[in-house]
């Protein structure tokens, strides 16, 4: 548990140039606190202690302004910057090294009791106010722009912007386009 907390603090310091010390991050970053509360709530959820898990997640929401359903699957080193207004639904899956800015919604598009929330693969960054709705998959290393509304899958290494969002290949350092990028045809 202590090693995981250290890893989270290091991730915050890496991703936020305003972070000046480990102590500052530990005591003053509500996105980090929300993730820590989620880990406790999720452990209880997996042990079928649903009421207590929901109560903890609502308490965390009250304290941090970040709502993470205790059933959501969260990977390592998730960093939620400026947290307020972030919502992560019950069947959402968030990979490792993901970064979410304030106002992000990983929401459902159905009332059925199946997979109805997004999956963000490793290394995804989601800009402020972006909304990703339904059981869509955002490929590894992709960037979702601020205020984008995403309702379809996007391949790895995409830049996803607009309403409704469209994916384009992420440029590589020399300015060209990655030849391995595959457009699934979902954004035509």
C-alpha positions in Angstrom: 0.0 0.0 0.0 2.8 2.4 0.9 4.7 1.5 -2.3 1.5 2.3 -4.3 1.1 5.6 -2.6 4.7 6.5 -3.4 4.1 5.5 -7.0 1.0 7.7 -7.2 2.9 10.7 -5.7 5.8 10.2 -8.2 3.2 10.1 -11.1 1.7 13.3 -9.9 5.0 15.1 -9.7 6.0 13.8 -13.1 2.7 15.0 -14.7 2.2 18.3 -12.9 4.9 20.9 -13.2 3.3 22.9 -10.4 4.0 20.1 -7.9 6.8 21.3 -5.7 7.2 18.5 -3.2 6.0 15.1 -2.2 4.4 16.6 0.9 2.5 19.1 -1.1 1.1 16.4 -3.4 0.3 14.1 -0.5 -1.7 16.7 1.5 -3.2 18.9 -1.2 -4.1 16.9 -4.3 -7.8 15.9 -4.2 -7.5 13.8 -7.4 -4.9 11.7 -5.7 -7.1 11.4 -2.5 -10.0 10.3 -4.7 -8.0 7.5 -6.2 -6.8 6.4 -2.7 -10.4 6.4 -1.4 -11.5 4.5 -4.5 -8.9 1.7 -3.8 -10.5 1.2 -0.4 -14.0 1.3 -1.8 -13.2 -1.0 -4.6 -11.6 -3.6 -2.3 -14.9 -3.7 -0.3 -16.9 -3.8 -3.5 -15.0 -6.9 -4.7 -15.8 -8.5 -1.3 -19.5 -7.8 -1.9 -19.7 -5.1 0.8 -21.7 -2.9 -1.6 -23.3 -0.5 0.8 -20.1 0.3 2.7 -18.2 0.7 -0.6 -20.8 3.1 -1.9 -20.8 5.1 1.3 -17.0 5.4 1.1 -17.2 6.5 -2.5 -19.8 9.1 -1.7 -17.8 10.4 1.3 -14.8 10.7 -1.1 -16.9 12.6 -3.6 -18.0 15.0 -0.8 -14.3 15.6 0.1 -12.8 15.7 -3.3 -15.4 16.6 -5.9 -14.4 13.4 -7.8 -16.9 10.6 -8.2 -15.5 7.1 -8.9 -17.9 4.3 -8.6 -16.5 1.6 -6.4 -17.0 -1.0 -9.1 -14.8 0.8 -11.6 -11.5 -0.8 -12.5 -8.6 1.7 -12.0 -5.0 0.9 -13.1 -1.7 2.1 -11.5 -0.6 5.7 -11.5 -3.9 7.3 -12.5 -3.4 11.0 -12.1 -6.5 13.2 -11.9 -5.4 16.9 -12.2 -7.7 19.5 -10.7 -10.2 16.7 -10.1 -13.4 18.6 -9.6 -16.3 17.2 -11.5 -14.7 14.0 -12.7 -17.1 11.1 -12.9 -16.1 7.5 -13.6 -18.9 5.0 -13.9 -19.3 1.5 -12.5 -18.1 -0.6 -15.5 -15.3 1.8 -16.6 -11.8 0.4 -17.0 -8.9 2.8 -16.7 -5.4 1.5 -17.6 -2.0 2.3 -16.1 -0.5 5.8 -16.5 -3.7 7.5 -17.4 -4.2 11.3 -16.9 -7.6 12.9 -16.5 -8.2 16.6 -16.2 -11.2 18.3 -14.4 -14.7 17.8 -15.6 -14.1 14.4 -17.4 -17.0 12.0 -17.6 -16.5 8.3 -18.3 -20.3 7.6 -18.5 -22.7 4.9 -19.5 -25.1 4.9 -22.4 -27.4 2.1 -21.2 -29.3 1.1 -18.2 -28.5 -2.6 -18.7 -26.4 -4.4 -16.2 -23.5 -5.2 -18.5 -20.4 -3.3 -19.8 -21.7 0.2 -20.4 -18.8 2.5 -19.6 -15.6 3.3 -21.5 -12.3 1.5 -21.4 -9.1 3.7 -21.5 -6.0 1.7 -22.3 -2.6 2.5 -20.9 -1.1 6.0 -21.3 -4.3 7.8 -22.3 -4.7 11.5 -21.5 -8.2 13.0 -21.4 -8.6 16.8 -21.6 -10.8 19.1 -19.4 -14.5 18.6 -19.8 -14.3 15.7 -22.2 -17.1 13.2 -22.2 -16.6 9.6 -23.2 -19.9 7.7 -23.3 -20.7 4.0 -23.6 -18.7 0.8 -23.9 -16.1 2.4 -26.2 -12.4 1.7 -26.1 -9.7 4.4 -26.4 -6.5 2.9 -27.6 -3.2 3.1 -25.7 -1.3 6.4 -25.8 -4.2 8.4 -27.2 -5.1 12.0 -26.3 -8.7 13.1 -26.0 -9.1 16.8 -26.5 -10.8 19.2 -24.1 -14.6 19.2 -24.4 -14.6 16.3 -26.9 -17.7 14.0 -26.9 -16.5 10.5 -27.7 -19.1 7.9 -28.6 -17.0 5.5 -30.8 -13.8 3.5 -30.4 -10.5 5.1 -31.2 -7.2 3.2 -32.1 -4.0 3.5 -30.2 -1.9 6.7 -30.7 -4.9 8.8 -31.7 -5.7 12.4 -31.2 -9.5 12.6 -30.6 -11.3 15.9 -30.8 -14.6 17.5 -31.6 -18.4 16.9 -31.1 -18.9 14.2 -32.1 -15.2 13.3 -31.7 -13.1 12.2 -34.7 -9.8 10.4 -34.4 -6.7 11.2 -36.4 -3.3 9.6 -36.1 -0.9 11.2 -33.6 2.2 12.7 -35.3 5.5 11.1 -34.6 8.5 13.3 -33.5 9.7 14.0 -37.1 6.2 15.4 -38.0 5.1 12.5 -40.1 2.2 10.1 -39.3 2.7 6.7 -37.7 2.5 4.1 -40.4 1.2 1.6 -37.9 -1.9 3.6 -37.1 -5.1 1.9 -38.1 -8.4 3.8 -38.6 -11.2 1.5 -37.6 -13.5 3.4 -39.9 -15.7 4.5 -37.0 -15.2 8.2 -37.7 -16.3 8.5 -41.3 
